[in-house]
Amino acid sequence: MEARLEKLRDSRVVVTGGAGLVGSRLVGLLRRAEAEVTVLDRLDAYPGPVHTTLFGVDRLGADVVAGDICDREAVRRVLAGADYVVHAAAYADVAACTRRPGTAFRANVQGTEVVLEEAAASDVRRLVLVSSAAVYGNGDPSIRGPQVFREDQRLLPVSVYANSKLWAEHQTRLLLSGPDTPEYAVLRYFSVYGDPQIPKPGSHSWMVAWLSMQARLGRPMRLNGGGVQVRDLVHVDDVAAATALALVEEGMAGATVNVGTGVPTSVRAVGELIAQHFPEAEFVTTPLPEGDPLGGYAATEQCRELLRWAPRIDVRSGVERYVRWLADTPHAVPEWLAAGPAA
């Protein structure tokens, strides 16, 4: 992979949302490939200085610009002279988008429109849009059990967040399909996890982080809906690698590709993997949150063919790495979570 990323040497890459979990990992990878990187991020996705203390965005050698993708002038400034763009900035929380659809619309629709319009008017070579497996919803309602999600199947989103991501995909194709526009590629991330991921207040996303921290605090691990939902857990290191490759692989021009492992894992199975490290761990069943899909797993033929990529970290190894990191980094448990029961 390192040899393939040599195409990025001395190029200038803009990463919107680059101070988040995936973004910061991607920025580190791009810097190792000797690309110049500019991050545009509001830096307010988490309470406290998470972006610097845990994600370390200030130590990656990138130019970090605190700004909003809805600010057209800020977007125009960071795109000036850029060769590539990864648009990862989003209100990326299913529960929060359900509670605050207006905020989701502003960030995920209005902000994306600004980024796309400014990219279309720039000299950028390629834009990679970060989308989500949430666009698949529960898949084909006539099929029972875990489903494989294929890029060309009918999309039936079941949440505000998923709707906003599906709109972003359509709008990217609409605005960047002309002869004088940048190339584009769309990546549908499945369930990203891995250190130093931490939960957000009021969120039910990021199950590895949630369940691991509940167990570490000696609390029951909450299984929403009994944990029957199926997820395709893909480690953040693998996601960052796939995203970097999407910038340079010729076959990705105009393509939409799943970023997942192709392995279905239930939420309960994740909890059981975590429980192996906490002998006193217990489970409690809680209601299924609104907009939480039953899920499925990724078809991986397209990513293997077009990205020439396959994930390297299986879920058992990834969960073990996370639990070990949490043991070595106890201060990573957010104060709001340690102070009382999970929201």
Disulfide bonds with the S-S distance in Angstrom:
none
